[in-house]
């Protein structure tokens, strides 16, 4: 614990000596150190390092949530359920639809968090909502089309949308995905051309028949990223595919309405007849 405090002081001291305010990037360094202590099972040290982040007005909302979750998990692992409950409550005060980032997938942690959400959020049902899987490209080219795919593995998903933005922008642009059958959805987007590389941020959201969000992969505060190379408008309509990896997303909001089951193949399919003429008779 003492070593963690010394390191934290050195980090902030170095920034102060450089004449820079302790902003989001410096806080990222502290978060990384807290994560390392947590991964090394030095839970007390992790809590000491991350505590100031949760109270720092210069930390972003996403940074405070990340710090709070690690602290809550550390408290739960140490057997302090009362403190863990209080910390999880702070998380839900900030974001009632918060999804745990805990990579362990511990059933005990999930049950504890779901039980707390059920007590605090009216209408919350851990069995409702939906689950999404997403095949995500890791790179692309500005001005050239990208295809993003998702698969709903649970729930009555009526629509899937993809929200994108250039890193540094505040607002997202929303594009509706097209159902492909068997719970699969595909969205085609063309990032803005740019003479310089940039990062495209995005998240996916599944919605029920009433338009309510019932699942997400990533979130507005913690989006996924695609590193885009510089490029102009594409001269080809052929989509870019890269190496893919799978990301799972789960229910994100309390849903009082279960939604209506709708076939994933709404609308006409691509057709199966060979080219030629077709005669329609009464």
N, C-alpha and C positions, 0 to 999 in steps of 0.2 A: 504493500500500500504506500509506504514511504517513497519507494522508488517511482511509483506511478505519479505521485504528487510532484516529485522533483522534475520528472520529464515534462509534465504539464506546465510547470512554471517556466522551464527552459524554452518550451515552444512559444508561449505567449511573450516571454521576455525577448526572444530573438526577433519576433515580429515587431514589438514595440521599439527595439533599438534600430530596426530598419526604417522606422518612421511610418509604417503602414498601420492602419487600424486593423483590429482583429475582425475580419469580415468572413463571409461564407467560405472562402477558400482555405483560410487558416483553420476554421472550424472543421473542415473536412479532414485536416491533418489530425485533429484531436479525435474525431470520430474513428478514423482508421486505427489510432492507437488504442482507443477503447475497445474496438472490435478485436484487435490482436490480443489484448489482455483477456477478453471474454473467451476467445478461441483457445487460449492457453489455460483456461479454467481458473484464472486469477480474478474471480468474480468481485471481490471487495475492491481490488484496484480498478477494475473496469467501472464500477459504480462511482468511485471517487473521481475518475477522469471525466466521465460522461455527465455527472451531475450539473456542472456549470453550464454545459451546452443547453440543458433544458430550461435554464433561466436567462439565457443571454438573448437580449432583444435583437442582436445582430444575426442570430441564427435564423435560417429559413424555417418555414413550417415543416418541411420534409426532414430537415436536420433534427429538429426537436423531436419529431415522431420516431426517428431512427434511434436516437439516444434513449428515449423513454422506453422503447420496446426492449432494448438490450438490458436496461436497468431492471425492468419488470421480470424478464427471463432470469436474470441473475438472482433476484430476490426469490423467485419461485424455486429455482434450483437449490438455493440455500435453505429452503424450508420456511421462509418468512411469507406465508400466504397473505397476511394482512397488508404488508407493505406492497406486495405484488398487486393485490386488488386495487389499492389506492393509486398505484402508478398506471395500471391499465385503465382506471377510471379517467385519469388525466388524458390518456390517449383518446378515449372515446368522447371526451369533452371537445377535443380539437377536431376529431373526425369520427362521427358515429358509424361510418361505413368502413373503418380501417381494416385492412387485411394484414394478418401477421406475416412477417418476412422470415420467420424462424425456419432455417433450412433443414432442421432436424425432423420436422413434421411430427413431433412428439404428440401422441394421442392425449397425454395428460395435459399438456399445455393447451392444445386445441379445445379440450373439454372444459378446462378452467375458463378460457377466454369466451367460449360460446355461452357458458352458463352465466357469466357476468353480463354479456351483451343482452341475453334474454331478460335479465333482471332490470337492466337500465334503459333499454330501447323498446318502446311500445310496439307490439306487433312483430318483433324479431323472431324468426323461426329458422334455426340452423339447418333444418331439412329442406327449406325452400330455396329459392334462387337457382343458380345454375353454375356449371363448371365449364371453363374454356381451356383449350390447348391451342398454342400458337406456334407456327413455324416461322421463325424470324430471321431475315437476312442480316448479315453483319456489316455489309458495305454495299455501295451503289454509286451511281453517277448522277449528278444534278442534271435536270432536263430530260432524263431517260426514265421510262416507266418502271415501276416496281409492283410486284404482286405480293400481297400479304394474305396469308391464309390462316383460318382459325377453325376449330372443330368444337362444337358443343357436345360434351360427354354426359351432361345431366341437365334437366330442367326444360321448361317450355320457353324456348328462345324464339321470339318473333322477329327480331332484327339484330344485326351486328353492325356496329359502326366503327370506323377508324378515325381518330382525331390526331392531326399532325400539326407541327409548327417548326419553324426555323429556330434553333437555339438562340435565346435572347429575346424572342417575341413573347408577348403575354397571352395572346389569344390563339386558340386552336382552330384549324379548319377541319370540319367533319365530313367524312365520305361514307356513304352506305355500302356495305358489302353485299354481294350477290349470293343467294343460296345455291349450293351445288349438289344438294342431296346428301343423305346419310349424316346430317348434322354438320356438314362442312360449308364454310363461307369463304368467299374470296373478294378482296378489295383491290382495285387497280388504282394506283396513284402515280402522278408525275411530279416529282419535286421541282421547284422553281430552278431554272437555269442559273448558273453562277460562274463567274470567272475565277472564283476562289473556292477551295474546299469548305464545307461546313457540315454541321451535325444536324440531322433531322430527328426531332423528338416526337414520340407518338405513344398512344395507348389504345387498346381495344375495349369496347364495351358491348355487352349483350343486353338487350332490352326485352321486356315482356310486351304483351298485346296493348297495354296501357301506356307504353313508352317509358316505363320506369326502368332504371338500371338494376339488373339482377346479378351481373358478374362483370369483372374487369380483368384484363391482363395489363399490369402496370396501372398507373393512375395519373391524373393531371399534375400532381405534386412530385411523383416519382416515375417519370416516363421512361420507356425504352429508348435506345439511341441507335441511329444508323449513320456511320461516317460516310459522307458523300464526297466523291472526287469532283473536281471542277468539270463542268460540261455545259454544252448548249442544248437547244431543243433536239430531241431524238429524231433521226431520219428514218428510223425503223419502228414498226409497231410491235416488234418482238419484245416481250418483257424480259427483264434481267432476273436471273436466279443466281444465288450464291450458295454458300454452304449454310445449312440449316441446323437449328437446334430447337428443342421443344421447351416452351415455357408454359407452366400451368397457372391458371387464374381461377379464383373461387368467388362465391357470392360476396357482394360488397356492401349491400344496403339492406336495412330492414324492410321487408316487403309484406304488406298486409294482404295483398291480392296475389293469388297464386298464378293468375294468367290463364290464357286459353290455349289449349294445344293446337298448334298450327303446323301443317305439313311443311317441311323444310324445302320442298320443291314447288313453292308458290310460283305461278306464272309458267309460261311455256318453256320447255326444254330446248336444246339445240336442234332436235329433230334427228330422225334415223333413216329417212328415205334417201336413196341415191339421187343425183341430179336428174332432171327430166321433167316432163309435164304431168300434171295431175288433173283428172277430170272429176268434178263433183256432180253427182246426180241426186235428184230429190229422193 
